Amino acid sequence: MSNRINHEEFLKRSEKALETIEIISDNKYETKKTIFKCKCKKCEHEYEVKAESLMDGHGCRKCAKSYVPTHEEFVENIRKINPNVKI
């Protein structure tokens, strides 16, 4: 007996996460490592996430305050706060 699930079962198992985010990529679930591009319905942050995280109910990292910005995003955020700071 196989443990594999289909795309519809994946969506059902991801219901909690899909309350606050939407999948914007066209790809279908293949394995728990399948990467989906998502968009937060609250802050509109776009990011990529593994299917297993969605099935575990994880939503937007930015809204959960666990998001680590890229270097470029960090520099831009500092410029907004204080344009005189050099990084």
Biopython code that builds the backbone (N, CA, C, O; Angstrom):
import numpy as np
from Bio.PDB.StructureBuilder import StructureBuilder

atoms = [
    (1, "MET", "N", (0.831, -1.186, 0.000)),
    (1, "MET", "CA", (0.000, 0.000, 0.000)),
    (1, "MET", "C", (0.879, 1.255, 0.000)),
    (1, "MET", "O", (1.815, 1.354, 0.793)),
    (2, "SER", "N", (0.592, 2.182, -0.858)),
    (2, "SER", "CA", (1.405, 3.381, -1.023)),
    (2, "SER", "C", (0.956, 4.505, -0.079)),
    (2, "SER", "O", (-0.232, 4.663, 0.205)),
    (3, "ASN", "N", (1.928, 5.273, 0.392)),
    (3, "ASN", "CA", (1.647, 6.435, 1.237)),
    (3, "ASN", "C", (1.463, 7.699, 0.414)),
    (3, "ASN", "O", (1.215, 8.766, 0.977)),
    (4, "ARG", "N", (1.578, 7.605, -0.885)),
    (4, "ARG", "CA", (1.492, 8.774, -1.756)),
    (4, "ARG", "C", (0.086, 9.344, -1.751)),
    (4, "ARG", "O", (-0.904, 8.614, -1.721)),
    (5, "ILE", "N", (0.025, 10.661, -1.782)),
    (5, "ILE", "CA", (-1.274, 11.321, -1.863)),
    (5, "ILE", "C", (-1.346, 12.090, -3.175)),
    (5, "ILE", "O", (-0.319, 12.368, -3.795)),
    (6, "ASN", "N", (-2.554, 12.430, -3.594)),
    (6, "ASN", "CA", (-2.717, 13.203, -4.826)),
    (6, "ASN", "C", (-2.858, 14.694, -4.481)),
    (6, "ASN", "O", (-2.851, 15.074, -3.310)),
    (7, "HIS", "N", (-2.983, 15.511, -5.496)),
    (7, "HIS", "CA", (-3.043, 16.962, -5.300)),
    (7, "HIS", "C", (-4.272, 17.370, -4.477)),
    (7, "HIS", "O", (-4.185, 18.266, -3.638)),
    (8, "GLU", "N", (-5.391, 16.728, -4.710)),
    (8, "GLU", "CA", (-6.615, 17.070, -3.982)),
    (8, "GLU", "C", (-6.466, 16.757, -2.488)),
    (8, "GLU", "O", (-6.911, 17.534, -1.644)),
    (9, "GLU", "N", (-5.849, 15.638, -2.168)),
    (9, "GLU", "CA", (-5.608, 15.276, -0.766)),
    (9, "GLU", "C", (-4.625, 16.258, -0.125)),
    (9, "GLU", "O", (-4.779, 16.628, 1.039)),
    (10, "PHE", "N", (-3.618, 16.677, -0.888)),
    (10, "PHE", "CA", (-2.677, 17.681, -0.401)),
    (10, "PHE", "C", (-3.414, 18.965, -0.031)),
    (10, "PHE", "O", (-3.171, 19.532, 1.034)),
    (11, "LEU", "N", (-4.313, 19.430, -0.905)),
    (11, "LEU", "CA", (-5.076, 20.651, -0.627)),
    (11, "LEU", "C", (-5.938, 20.491, 0.621)),
    (11, "LEU", "O", (-6.066, 21.423, 1.414)),
    (12, "LYS", "N", (-6.523, 19.321, 0.792)),
    (12, "LYS", "CA", (-7.348, 19.053, 1.968)),
    (12, "LYS", "C", (-6.503, 19.104, 3.242)),
    (12, "LYS", "O", (-6.924, 19.676, 4.247)),
    (13, "ARG", "N", (-5.321, 18.512, 3.197)),
    (13, "ARG", "CA", (-4.429, 18.500, 4.359)),
    (13, "ARG", "C", (-3.831, 19.878, 4.639)),
    (13, "ARG", "O", (-3.339, 20.126, 5.739)),
    (14, "SER", "N", (-3.870, 20.770, 3.657)),
    (14, "SER", "CA", (-3.295, 22.105, 3.789)),
    (14, "SER", "C", (-4.343, 23.175, 4.102)),
    (14, "SER", "O", (-4.036, 24.366, 4.064)),
    (15, "GLU", "N", (-5.571, 22.766, 4.409)),
    (15, "GLU", "CA", (-6.670, 23.727, 4.608)),
    (15, "GLU", "C", (-6.340, 24.834, 5.600)),
    (15, "GLU", "O", (-6.665, 25.996, 5.354)),
    (16, "LYS", "N", (-5.702, 24.496, 6.715)),
    (16, "LYS", "CA", (-5.393, 25.506, 7.736)),
    (16, "LYS", "C", (-4.501, 26.603, 7.155)),
    (16, "LYS", "O", (-4.793, 27.787, 7.321)),
    (17, "ALA", "N", (-3.441, 26.230, 6.489)),
    (17, "ALA", "CA", (-2.525, 27.211, 5.898)),
    (17, "ALA", "C", (-3.216, 28.013, 4.800)),
    (17, "ALA", "O", (-2.960, 29.207, 4.644)),
    (18, "LEU", "N", (-4.092, 27.357, 4.041)),
    (18, "LEU", "CA", (-4.738, 28.023, 2.910)),
    (18, "LEU", "C", (-5.827, 29.005, 3.333)),
    (18, "LEU", "O", (-6.415, 29.678, 2.487)),
    (19, "GLU", "N", (-6.097, 29.090, 4.630)),
    (19, "GLU", "CA", (-7.018, 30.124, 5.116)),
    (19, "GLU", "C", (-6.369, 31.498, 5.013)),
    (19, "GLU", "O", (-7.064, 32.494, 4.817)),
    (20, "THR", "N", (-5.043, 31.566, 5.142)),
    (20, "THR", "CA", (-4.351, 32.852, 5.171)),
    (20, "THR", "C", (-3.429, 33.082, 3.984)),
    (20, "THR", "O", (-2.950, 34.199, 3.787)),
    (21, "ILE", "N", (-3.171, 32.051, 3.192)),
    (21, "ILE", "CA", (-2.316, 32.204, 2.018)),
    (21, "ILE", "C", (-2.985, 31.563, 0.810)),
    (21, "ILE", "O", (-3.919, 30.772, 0.942)),
    (22, "GLU", "N", (-2.489, 31.923, -0.366)),
    (22, "GLU", "CA", (-2.969, 31.260, -1.575)),
    (22, "GLU", "C", (-1.774, 30.774, -2.375)),
    (22, "GLU", "O", (-0.729, 31.422, -2.413)),
    (23, "ILE", "N", (-1.940, 29.643, -3.003)),
    (23, "ILE", "CA", (-0.898, 29.097, -3.870)),
    (23, "ILE", "C", (-1.042, 29.780, -5.217)),
    (23, "ILE", "O", (-2.108, 29.742, -5.831)),
    (24, "ILE", "N", (0.052, 30.415, -5.683)),
    (24, "ILE", "CA", (-0.022, 31.146, -6.948)),
    (24, "ILE", "C", (0.754, 30.454, -8.069)),
    (24, "ILE", "O", (0.751, 30.927, -9.206)),
    (25, "SER", "N", (1.412, 29.349, -7.759)),
    (25, "SER", "CA", (2.101, 28.589, -8.813)),
    (25, "SER", "C", (1.126, 27.577, -9.414)),
    (25, "SER", "O", (0.143, 27.186, -8.785)),
    (26, "ASP", "N", (1.420, 27.172, -10.622)),
    (26, "ASP", "CA", (0.540, 26.235, -11.336)),
    (26, "ASP", "C", (0.915, 24.777, -11.125)),
    (26, "ASP", "O", (0.190, 23.882, -11.561)),
    (27, "ASN", "N", (2.042, 24.526, -10.460)),
    (27, "ASN", "CA", (2.470, 23.138, -10.314)),
    (27, "ASN", "C", (1.552, 22.358, -9.388)),
    (27, "ASN", "O", (0.805, 22.937, -8.599)),
    (28, "LYS", "N", (1.617, 21.053, -9.493)),
    (28, "LYS", "CA", (0.781, 20.141, -8.703)),
    (28, "LYS", "C", (1.651, 19.405, -7.694)),
    (28, "LYS", "O", (2.855, 19.242, -7.891)),
    (29, "TYR", "N", (1.027, 18.969, -6.623)),
    (29, "TYR", "CA", (1.707, 18.201, -5.595)),
    (29, "TYR", "C", (2.234, 16.887, -6.170)),
    (29, "TYR", "O", (1.506, 16.148, -6.832)),
    (30, "GLU", "N", (3.515, 16.611, -5.905)),
    (30, "GLU", "CA", (4.118, 15.337, -6.291)),
    (30, "GLU", "C", (4.639, 14.609, -5.060)),
    (30, "GLU", "O", (4.353, 13.430, -4.854)),
    (31, "THR", "N", (5.409, 15.328, -4.243)),
    (31, "THR", "CA", (5.940, 14.780, -2.994)),
    (31, "THR", "C", (5.886, 15.879, -1.938)),
    (31, "THR", "O", (5.557, 17.024, -2.247)),
    (32, "LYS", "N", (6.207, 15.534, -0.693)),
    (32, "LYS", "CA", (6.189, 16.536, 0.366)),
    (32, "LYS", "C", (7.267, 17.593, 0.165)),
    (32, "LYS", "O", (7.239, 18.629, 0.829)),
    (33, "LYS", "N", (8.208, 17.357, -0.729)),
    (33, "LYS", "CA", (9.272, 18.317, -1.033)),
    (33, "LYS", "C", (8.922, 19.233, -2.204)),
    (33, "LYS", "O", (9.720, 20.098, -2.562)),
    (34, "THR", "N", (7.752, 19.061, -2.803)),
    (34, "THR", "CA", (7.320, 19.920, -3.905)),
    (34, "THR", "C", (7.289, 21.366, -3.423)),
    (34, "THR", "O", (6.773, 21.657, -2.343)),
    (35, "ILE", "N", (7.842, 22.267, -4.226)),
    (35, "ILE", "CA", (7.903, 23.685, -3.881)),
    (35, "ILE", "C", (6.729, 24.409, -4.543)),
    (35, "ILE", "O", (6.465, 24.239, -5.734)),
    (36, "PHE", "N", (6.030, 25.224, -3.740)),
    (36, "PHE", "CA", (4.932, 26.034, -4.250)),
    (36, "PHE", "C", (5.236, 27.508, -4.011)),
    (36, "PHE", "O", (5.786, 27.875, -2.973)),
    (37, "LYS", "N", (4.883, 28.336, -4.960)),
    (37, "LYS", "CA", (4.967, 29.778, -4.771)),
    (37, "LYS", "C", (3.639, 30.212, -4.155)),
    (37, "LYS", "O", (2.569, 29.881, -4.667)),
    (38, "CYS", "N", (3.716, 30.954, -3.056)),
    (38, "CYS", "CA", (2.522, 31.365, -2.320)),
    (38, "CYS", "C", (2.500, 32.870, -2.117)),
    (38, "CYS", "O", (3.520, 33.550, -2.237)),
    (39, "LYS", "N", (1.318, 33.370, -1.808)),
    (39, "LYS", "CA", (1.133, 34.787, -1.518)),
    (39, "LYS", "C", (0.247, 34.908, -0.286)),
    (39, "LYS", "O", (-0.814, 34.287, -0.211)),
    (40, "CYS", "N", (0.687, 35.710, 0.677)),
    (40, "CYS", "CA", (-0.079, 35.924, 1.895)),
    (40, "CYS", "C", (-1.289, 36.801, 1.583)),
    (40, "CYS", "O", (-1.166, 37.822, 0.907)),
    (41, "LYS", "N", (-2.442, 36.401, 2.074)),
    (41, "LYS", "CA", (-3.667, 37.177, 1.835)),
    (41, "LYS", "C", (-3.696, 38.440, 2.682)),
    (41, "LYS", "O", (-4.435, 39.373, 2.370)),
    (42, "LYS", "N", (-2.901, 38.483, 3.752)),
    (42, "LYS", "CA", (-2.900, 39.637, 4.656)),
    (42, "LYS", "C", (-1.868, 40.699, 4.243)),
    (42, "LYS", "O", (-2.221, 41.861, 4.042)),
    (43, "CYS", "N", (-0.594, 40.299, 4.117)),
    (43, "CYS", "CA", (0.466, 41.283, 3.843)),
    (43, "CYS", "C", (0.947, 41.258, 2.395)),
    (43, "CYS", "O", (1.763, 42.093, 2.005)),
    (44, "GLU", "N", (0.456, 40.311, 1.589)),
    (44, "GLU", "CA", (0.776, 40.158, 0.170)),
    (44, "GLU", "C", (2.224, 39.758, -0.103)),
    (44, "GLU", "O", (2.696, 39.876, -1.233)),
    (45, "HIS", "N", (2.929, 39.286, 0.922)),
    (45, "HIS", "CA", (4.297, 38.791, 0.751)),
    (45, "HIS", "C", (4.259, 37.527, -0.099)),
    (45, "HIS", "O", (3.453, 36.631, 0.152)),
    (46, "GLU", "N", (5.134, 37.452, -1.108)),
    (46, "GLU", "CA", (5.230, 36.275, -1.958)),
    (46, "GLU", "C", (6.486, 35.504, -1.587)),
    (46, "GLU", "O", (7.544, 36.096, -1.373)),
    (47, "TYR", "N", (6.370, 34.193, -1.511)),
    (47, "TYR", "CA", (7.485, 33.360, -1.105)),
    (47, "TYR", "C", (7.286, 31.946, -1.609)),
    (47, "TYR", "O", (6.206, 31.586, -2.077)),
    (48, "GLU", "N", (8.343, 31.143, -1.510)),
    (48, "GLU", "CA", (8.275, 29.737, -1.896)),
    (48, "GLU", "C", (8.320, 28.882, -0.633)),
    (48, "GLU", "O", (9.007, 29.212, 0.334)),
    (49, "VAL", "N", (7.581, 27.786, -0.661)),
    (49, "VAL", "CA", (7.480, 26.926, 0.512)),
    (49, "VAL", "C", (7.298, 25.479, 0.065)),
    (49, "VAL", "O", (6.720, 25.210, -0.988)),
    (50, "LYS", "N", (7.802, 24.550, 0.883)),
    (50, "LYS", "CA", (7.631, 23.130, 0.598)),
    (50, "LYS", "C", (6.220, 22.693, 0.971)),
    (50, "LYS", "O", (5.608, 23.237, 1.890)),
    (51, "ALA", "N", (5.724, 21.718, 0.254)),
    (51, "ALA", "CA", (4.381, 21.185, 0.493)),
    (51, "ALA", "C", (4.216, 20.704, 1.933)),
    (51, "ALA", "O", (3.151, 20.891, 2.522)),
    (52, "GLU", "N", (5.233, 20.097, 2.504)),
    (52, "GLU", "CA", (5.125, 19.581, 3.871)),
    (52, "GLU", "C", (4.853, 20.693, 4.881)),
    (52, "GLU", "O", (4.162, 20.459, 5.872)),
    (53, "SER", "N", (5.379, 21.896, 4.654)),
    (53, "SER", "CA", (5.117, 23.016, 5.552)),
    (53, "SER", "C", (3.661, 23.454, 5.473)),
    (53, "SER", "O", (3.054, 23.802, 6.485)),
    (54, "LEU", "N", (3.107, 23.436, 4.271)),
    (54, "LEU", "CA", (1.702, 23.792, 4.114)),
    (54, "LEU", "C", (0.808, 22.769, 4.792)),
    (54, "LEU", "O", (-0.179, 23.129, 5.434)),
    (55, "MET", "N", (1.153, 21.487, 4.650)),
    (55, "MET", "CA", (0.346, 20.444, 5.276)),
    (55, "MET", "C", (0.443, 20.505, 6.808)),
    (55, "MET", "O", (-0.473, 20.077, 7.510)),
    (56, "ASP", "N", (1.558, 21.039, 7.315)),
    (56, "ASP", "CA", (1.723, 21.205, 8.763)),
    (56, "ASP", "C", (1.012, 22.456, 9.277)),
    (56, "ASP", "O", (0.996, 22.713, 10.481)),
    (57, "GLY", "N", (0.419, 23.238, 8.358)),
    (57, "GLY", "CA", (-0.355, 24.411, 8.749)),
    (57, "GLY", "C", (0.422, 25.706, 8.836)),
    (57, "GLY", "O", (-0.096, 26.709, 9.328)),
    (58, "HIS", "N", (1.670, 25.699, 8.359)),
    (58, "HIS", "CA", (2.474, 26.914, 8.415)),
    (58, "HIS", "C", (1.996, 27.921, 7.377)),
    (58, "HIS", "O", (1.731, 27.571, 6.227)),
    (59, "GLY", "N", (1.890, 29.172, 7.803)),
    (59, "GLY", "CA", (1.473, 30.241, 6.909)),
    (59, "GLY", "C", (2.630, 31.163, 6.592)),
    (59, "GLY", "O", (3.770, 30.719, 6.453)),
    (60, "CYS", "N", (2.342, 32.425, 6.480)),
    (60, "CYS", "CA", (3.313, 33.443, 6.098)),
    (60, "CYS", "C", (4.321, 33.691, 7.221)),
    (60, "CYS", "O", (3.940, 34.017, 8.345)),
    (61, "ARG", "N", (5.596, 33.534, 6.911)),
    (61, "ARG", "CA", (6.648, 33.789, 7.900)),
    (61, "ARG", "C", (6.720, 35.262, 8.285)),
    (61, "ARG", "O", (7.019, 35.598, 9.430)),
    (62, "LYS", "N", (6.448, 36.121, 7.338)),
    (62, "LYS", "CA", (6.517, 37.557, 7.614)),
    (62, "LYS", "C", (5.462, 37.940, 8.654)),
    (62, "LYS", "O", (5.760, 38.694, 9.580)),
    (63, "CYS", "N", (4.268, 37.447, 8.518)),
    (63, "CYS", "CA", (3.206, 37.736, 9.484)),
    (63, "CYS", "C", (3.470, 37.053, 10.829)),
    (63, "CYS", "O", (3.049, 37.547, 11.874)),
    (64, "ALA", "N", (4.167, 35.921, 10.796)),
    (64, "ALA", "CA", (4.477, 35.183, 12.027)),
    (64, "ALA", "C", (5.724, 35.743, 12.710)),
    (64, "ALA", "O", (6.134, 35.244, 13.757)),
    (65, "LYS", "N", (6.324, 36.769, 12.126)),
    (65, "LYS", "CA", (7.525, 37.413, 12.674)),
    (65, "LYS", "C", (8.726, 36.467, 12.716)),
    (65, "LYS", "O", (9.621, 36.651, 13.541)),
    (66, "SER", "N", (8.760, 35.465, 11.846)),
    (66, "SER", "CA", (9.908, 34.570, 11.785)),
    (66, "SER", "C", (10.630, 34.679, 10.442)),
    (66, "SER", "O", (11.442, 33.824, 10.089)),
    (67, "TYR", "N", (10.326, 35.731, 9.707)),
    (67, "TYR", "CA", (10.910, 35.951, 8.394)),
    (67, "TYR", "C", (12.302, 36.574, 8.537)),
    (67, "TYR", "O", (12.482, 37.524, 9.298)),
    (68, "VAL", "N", (13.269, 36.049, 7.818)),
    (68, "VAL", "CA", (14.613, 36.607, 7.794)),
    (68, "VAL", "C", (14.790, 37.281, 6.434)),
    (68, "VAL", "O", (14.817, 36.604, 5.406)),
    (69, "PRO", "N", (14.910, 38.614, 6.422)),
    (69, "PRO", "CA", (15.025, 39.321, 5.143)),
    (69, "PRO", "C", (16.357, 39.046, 4.451)),
    (69, "PRO", "O", (17.345, 38.686, 5.091)),
    (70, "THR", "N", (16.361, 39.222, 3.141)),
    (70, "THR", "CA", (17.607, 39.132, 2.386)),
    (70, "THR", "C", (18.461, 40.339, 2.743)),
    (70, "THR", "O", (17.975, 41.284, 3.365)),
    (71, "HIS", "N", (19.722, 40.311, 2.354)),
    (71, "HIS", "CA", (20.612, 41.452, 2.623)),
    (71, "HIS", "C", (20.063, 42.726, 1.991)),
    (71, "HIS", "O", (20.071, 43.789, 2.612)),
    (72, "GLU", "N", (19.590, 42.616, 0.762)),
    (72, "GLU", "CA", (19.055, 43.782, 0.059)),
    (72, "GLU", "C", (17.826, 44.347, 0.777)),
    (72, "GLU", "O", (17.684, 45.564, 0.900)),
    (73, "GLU", "N", (16.942, 43.469, 1.250)),
    (73, "GLU", "CA", (15.762, 43.924, 1.986)),
    (73, "GLU", "C", (16.165, 44.599, 3.295)),
    (73, "GLU", "O", (15.577, 45.607, 3.687)),
    (74, "PHE", "N", (17.171, 44.039, 3.969)),
    (74, "PHE", "CA", (17.660, 44.622, 5.215)),
    (74, "PHE", "C", (18.193, 46.030, 4.974)),
    (74, "PHE", "O", (17.847, 46.956, 5.708)),
    (75, "VAL", "N", (19.030, 46.200, 3.956)),
    (75, "VAL", "CA", (19.605, 47.511, 3.636)),
    (75, "VAL", "C", (18.486, 48.504, 3.312)),
    (75, "VAL", "O", (18.525, 49.646, 3.772)),
    (76, "GLU", "N", (17.508, 48.090, 2.541)),
    (76, "GLU", "CA", (16.396, 48.971, 2.189)),
    (76, "GLU", "C", (15.583, 49.361, 3.418)),
    (76, "GLU", "O", (15.180, 50.517, 3.551)),
    (77, "ASN", "N", (15.340, 48.416, 4.311)),
    (77, "ASN", "CA", (14.603, 48.718, 5.541)),
    (77, "ASN", "C", (15.342, 49.730, 6.401)),
    (77, "ASN", "O", (14.722, 50.625, 6.976)),
    (78, "ILE", "N", (16.668, 49.598, 6.496)),
    (78, "ILE", "CA", (17.465, 50.556, 7.269)),
    (78, "ILE", "C", (17.427, 51.927, 6.610)),
    (78, "ILE", "O", (17.321, 52.940, 7.302)),
    (79, "ARG", "N", (17.513, 51.977, 5.277)),
    (79, "ARG", "CA", (17.444, 53.266, 4.565)),
    (79, "ARG", "C", (16.124, 53.992, 4.850)),
    (79, "ARG", "O", (16.096, 55.217, 4.964)),
    (80, "LYS", "N", (15.045, 53.235, 4.963)),
    (80, "LYS", "CA", (13.747, 53.849, 5.247)),
    (80, "LYS", "C", (13.723, 54.461, 6.651)),
    (80, "LYS", "O", (13.128, 55.515, 6.873)),
    (81, "ILE", "N", (14.379, 53.781, 7.587)),
    (81, "ILE", "CA", (14.407, 54.261, 8.974)),
    (81, "ILE", "C", (15.369, 55.437, 9.121)),
    (81, "ILE", "O", (15.022, 56.459, 9.714)),
    (82, "ASN", "N", (16.575, 55.292, 8.581)),
    (82, "ASN", "CA", (17.576, 56.339, 8.687)),
    (82, "ASN", "C", (18.442, 56.345, 7.441)),
    (82, "ASN", "O", (19.349, 55.524, 7.311)),
    (83, "PRO", "N", (18.172, 57.258, 6.529)),
    (83, "PRO", "CA", (18.922, 57.290, 5.259)),
    (83, "PRO", "C", (20.385, 57.655, 5.413)),
    (83, "PRO", "O", (21.151, 57.501, 4.462)),
    (84, "ASN", "N", (20.798, 58.130, 6.569)),
    (84, "ASN", "CA", (22.196, 58.523, 6.771)),
    (84, "ASN", "C", (23.096, 57.381, 7.207)),
    (84, "ASN", "O", (24.314, 57.552, 7.253)),
    (85, "VAL", "N", (22.549, 56.245, 7.523)),
    (85, "VAL", "CA", (23.331, 55.099, 7.970)),
    (85, "VAL", "C", (23.908, 54.394, 6.751)),
    (85, "VAL", "O", (23.198, 54.120, 5.784)),
    (86, "LYS", "N", (25.224, 54.100, 6.809)),
    (86, "LYS", "CA", (25.887, 53.359, 5.740)),
    (86, "LYS", "C", (26.092, 51.928, 6.190)),
    (86, "LYS", "O", (26.536, 51.675, 7.310)),
    (87, "ILE", "N", (25.770, 51.008, 5.323)),
    (87, "ILE", "CA", (25.943, 49.589, 5.644)),
    (87, "ILE", "C", (26.966, 49.004, 4.705)),
    (87, "ILE", "O", (27.274, 47.816, 4.790)),
]
sb = StructureBuilder()
sb.init_structure("model")
sb.init_model(0)
sb.init_chain("A")
sb.init_seg("    ")
for serial, (resi, resn, name, xyz) in enumerate(atoms, 1):
    if name == "N":
        sb.init_residue(resn, " ", resi, " ")
    sb.init_atom(name, np.array(xyz, "f"), 0.0, 1.0, " ", f" {name:<3s}", serial, name[0])
structure = sb.get_structure()
